[in-house]
Amino acid sequence: MTATPDREALFAAYALPDREKRCVRMNFVASLDGAATLDGRSGGLGDESDRLAMQVLRALADVVLVGAGTVRVEGYGGLAVSEADAAWRTARGLPEQPRLAVVSSSLDLDPASAFFTAAATSPIVVTHAGAPEARGAELARVADVVVAGERAVDLHGMLDALADRGLRQVLCEGGPHLFGALLEEDLVDELCLSLSPTLVGGAAGRIVRGTPELARRMHLVHARPAGDLLLLRYRRH
């Protein structure tokens, strides 16, 4: 059995070739039989190695992007990297903490939740012009609200708006419907997948949902054993 990977080795393994060039990275965990969740949540599939890889990927990112459903289901609180990772960032001229952004069409988000109140930096809420105006005003008191699109979130416009804020390195942590939407728009540059040594069965969904069948060829960058788990990094051709 291979031990938990070294933190510095993971920083090297997931290093970004060009921080000025926009990159959309997806980070997911899946079971051996393709399930994206266990008991309705992805957290049950991960282990210490998966969590360490996630921490490194967050430290490398300018912004961590999630869908509103994932915030509710996974219980996202205020995201902050560790002191060691914050020091790693500042030593390289990056802000101490990455930003946190959530995509929501309905703005069904609680401004009093830890996602907003415990955030290390002001979160970003991405929505569209047709979203409920009163909800947008309420959330604007606890977050930066970005409007991209008229009646649905324009993902290209969203990424442009993030880049305008200097947030080019995007780490998306789900959920599967947001992954599907980004994939359908051909906006996915990398997939960082933790393959859990677990068989789940049942009716759990896959890491991509809500998109027509399509094929996007990816190139394997690394496959790193970490205990019984396998850390995979794929990049688009």
Rosetta blueprint (number, residue, H / E / L):
1 M L
2 T E
3 A L
4 T L
5 P L
6 D L
7 R H
8 E H
9 A H
10 L H
11 F H
12 A H
13 A H
14 Y L
15 A L
16 L L
17 P L
18 D L
19 R L
20 E L
21 K L
22 R L
23 C E
24 V E
25 R E
26 M E
27 N E
28 F E
29 V E
30 A E
31 S L
32 L L
33 D L
34 G L
35 A L
36 A L
37 T L
38 L E
39 D L
40 G L
41 R E
42 S L
43 G H
44 G H
45 L H
46 G L
47 D L
48 E H
49 S H
50 D H
51 R H
52 L H
53 A H
54 M H
55 Q H
56 V H
57 L H
58 R H
59 A H
60 L H
61 A L
62 D L
63 V E
64 V E
65 L E
66 V E
67 G E
68 A H
69 G H
70 T H
71 V H
72 R H
73 V H
74 E H
75 G L
76 Y L
77 G L
78 G L
79 L L
80 A L
81 V L
82 S L
83 E H
84 A H
85 D H
86 A H
87 A H
88 W H
89 R H
90 T H
91 A L
92 R L
93 G L
94 L L
95 P L
96 E L
97 Q L
98 P L
99 R E
100 L E
101 A E
102 V E
103 V E
104 S L
105 S L
106 S L
107 L L
108 D L
109 L L
110 D L
111 P L
112 A L
113 S L
114 A H
115 F H
116 F H
117 T H
118 A L
119 A L
120 A L
121 T L
122 S L
123 P L
124 I E
125 V E
126 V E
127 T E
128 H L
129 A L
130 G L
131 A L
132 P L
133 E H
134 A H
135 R H
136 G H
137 A H
138 E H
139 L H
140 A L
141 R L
142 V L
143 A L
144 D E
145 V E
146 V E
147 V E
148 A L
149 G L
150 E L
151 R L
152 A L
153 V L
154 D L
155 L H
156 H H
157 G H
158 M H
159 L H
160 D H
161 A H
162 L H
163 A H
164 D H
165 R L
166 G L
167 L L
168 R L
169 Q E
170 V E
171 L E
172 C E
173 E L
174 G L
175 G L
176 P H
177 H H
178 L H
179 F H
180 G H
181 A H
182 L H
183 L H
184 E H
185 E L
186 D L
187 L L
188 V L
189 D L
190 E E
191 L E
192 C E
193 L E
194 S E
195 L E
196 S L
197 P L
198 T L
199 L L
200 V L
201 G L
202 G L
203 A L
204 A L
205 G L
206 R L
207 I L
208 V L
209 R L
210 G L
211 T L
212 P L
213 E L
214 L L
215 A L
216 R L
217 R L
218 M E
219 H E
220 L E
221 V E
222 H E
223 A E
224 R E
225 P E
226 A E
227 G E
228 D L
229 L E
230 L E
231 L E
232 L E
233 R E
234 Y E
235 R E
236 R E
237 H L
